[in-house]
Amino acid sequence: MDQATTEQPPPPAEVATIATPINFVLLALFLILAYYRLKPKAAATLPSPPPPTVFKTFTPPTLRPYNGENNMPVYLAVRGRVFDVTPGRNFYGPGGPYANFAGRDASRGLACGSFDEDMLTKDLEGPLDKLDDLGDEEMEALRGWEERFSEKYLVVGKLVPVGSEEAKEA
């Protein structure tokens, strides 16, 4: 017999399966990535707005409780304008370096660059400090403070003397 006729046909080729462990790992990884890519995103939530600020008329006695104690906001007055300095509670609230100005008219102390108690009006029922005796440099310093407060804090009211017409309307 001829050698060509005695040769056996080659064995049939084996079919490779795709179900291998590495393919399962790759498929799982693909599905996880697709899930994270396509899952709906949670709507961004905005922080709740601060409570509305009402512009009020204050007298020295009605301003006094706003000194940061008992979870009260911290207000101080500069030249008749009352500022909410609560965001600066570390400075103006209890224990802060400017705490003696909280709930008070801070105009004279800021103008003079003094944080002493004697810069504050003692008689809360009396007239407001007119600051008439301050010099040009002190008034310029006070305007600088007032400008700084205006840029940084909300004006929540005005300070009027006890017994004035505006105080009676409030």
C-alpha positions in Angstrom: 0.0 0.0 0.0 0.9 3.4 -0.7 2.0 5.6 2.1 -0.4 8.4 1.2 -3.3 6.1 1.4 -2.4 4.7 4.7 -2.2 8.1 6.4 -5.0 8.7 8.8 -7.0 11.9 8.5 -6.0 14.4 11.1 -8.1 14.3 14.2 -11.0 16.9 14.3 -10.0 20.2 16.0 -11.2 20.7 19.5 -13.6 23.6 19.9 -12.4 26.0 22.7 -15.1 27.1 25.1 -15.5 30.7 26.2 -16.7 29.7 29.6 -13.3 30.0 31.4 -12.8 31.5 34.8 -10.9 34.5 33.5 -13.8 35.3 31.1 -16.2 35.1 34.0 -14.1 37.6 36.0 -13.9 39.9 33.1 -17.6 39.7 32.4 -18.4 40.4 36.1 -16.0 43.4 36.1 -17.6 44.7 32.9 -21.1 44.4 34.4 -20.1 46.2 37.6 -18.5 49.1 35.7 -21.6 49.3 33.4 -23.8 49.4 36.5 -21.9 52.3 38.1 -21.7 54.2 34.9 -25.4 53.9 34.0 -27.1 54.0 37.4 -29.1 57.1 38.0 -27.3 59.8 40.0 -29.0 61.1 43.1 -30.2 64.6 42.8 -27.9 67.2 44.4 -29.5 68.5 47.5 -29.0 72.1 48.4 -28.5 73.1 52.0 -31.5 74.6 53.6 -31.6 78.4 53.4 -31.0 80.4 56.6 -34.1 81.8 58.2 -35.3 85.0 56.8 -33.8 88.1 58.3 -36.3 90.7 59.4 -35.1 94.3 59.6 -36.0 95.5 63.1 -35.6 98.6 65.1 -33.6 98.1 68.3 -33.1 100.2 71.4 -30.0 99.5 73.6 -32.0 97.4 76.0 -33.7 95.3 73.3 -30.3 94.8 71.5 -28.6 93.6 74.7 -30.0 89.9 74.6 -28.3 89.4 71.2 -24.9 88.7 72.8 -24.6 85.1 71.7 -25.5 83.6 75.1 -28.3 81.0 75.4 -28.0 80.2 71.7 -29.0 83.7 70.7 -27.5 85.3 67.5 -24.7 87.8 68.0 -25.6 91.4 67.0 -23.7 94.6 67.4 -24.3 98.2 66.4 -22.0 100.6 64.5 -23.2 104.1 64.0 -26.8 103.2 64.3 -26.7 100.1 62.1 -27.2 96.7 63.7 -25.1 93.9 62.1 -25.6 90.2 62.6 -22.1 89.0 63.4 -23.2 85.5 64.3 -20.9 84.0 61.6 -18.0 85.6 63.5 -19.2 84.1 66.8 -15.6 83.1 67.6 -14.6 86.8 67.7 -17.8 88.5 68.9 -19.6 85.8 70.9 -19.0 84.7 74.5 -15.3 84.2 75.2 -14.2 86.0 72.0 -11.8 89.0 72.0 -14.6 91.3 71.0 -17.3 89.7 73.2 -17.9 92.9 75.2 -19.3 94.5 72.0 -21.9 91.8 71.5 -25.5 93.1 72.0 -24.1 96.6 72.3 -23.2 99.8 70.4 -19.6 99.1 69.5 -19.0 102.4 67.7 -16.8 104.2 70.3 -14.7 101.2 71.1 -14.0 100.4 67.4 -13.3 104.1 66.6 -10.8 104.3 69.5 -9.3 100.9 69.0 -10.2 99.9 72.5 -12.1 96.9 73.7 -12.4 98.0 77.3 -15.7 98.0 79.1 -15.4 101.8 79.7 -15.9 102.3 75.9 -19.4 101.1 76.2 -22.5 103.2 77.1 -23.4 102.4 80.7 -26.9 103.8 80.7 -28.9 101.7 78.2 -32.0 103.8 78.8 -30.1 107.1 78.0 -29.4 108.8 74.7 -27.2 107.1 72.1 -23.5 108.1 71.9 -23.3 110.8 69.3 -19.5 110.4 69.0 -19.1 114.2 68.8 -15.9 114.2 70.7 -14.0 111.9 68.3 -11.3 113.2 66.1 -10.9 112.8 62.3 -8.6 109.7 62.7 -11.0 108.0 65.0 -13.9 108.7 62.7 -11.9 107.4 59.8 -11.1 104.2 61.7 -14.8 103.8 62.5 -15.8 104.2 58.9 -13.3 101.5 58.0 -14.8 99.1 60.6 -18.3 100.0 59.3 -17.3 99.3 55.7 -15.7 95.9 56.8 -18.9 94.9 58.6 -21.0 96.0 55.6 -19.0 93.7 53.3 -19.0 90.7 55.6 -22.2 90.8 57.6 -25.9 91.4 57.2 -27.5 94.6 58.5 -30.5 93.3 60.5 -31.8 96.6 61.9 -31.1 100.0 63.3 -30.4 101.3 66.8 -32.5 104.1 68.1 -32.7 105.6 71.6 -35.2 104.5 74.1 -38.4 106.7 74.0 -37.9 107.8 70.4 -40.8 107.7 67.9 -39.2 104.9 66.0 -38.7 102.9 69.2 -42.4 103.3 70.0 -43.4 102.0 66.5 -41.3 98.9 66.9 
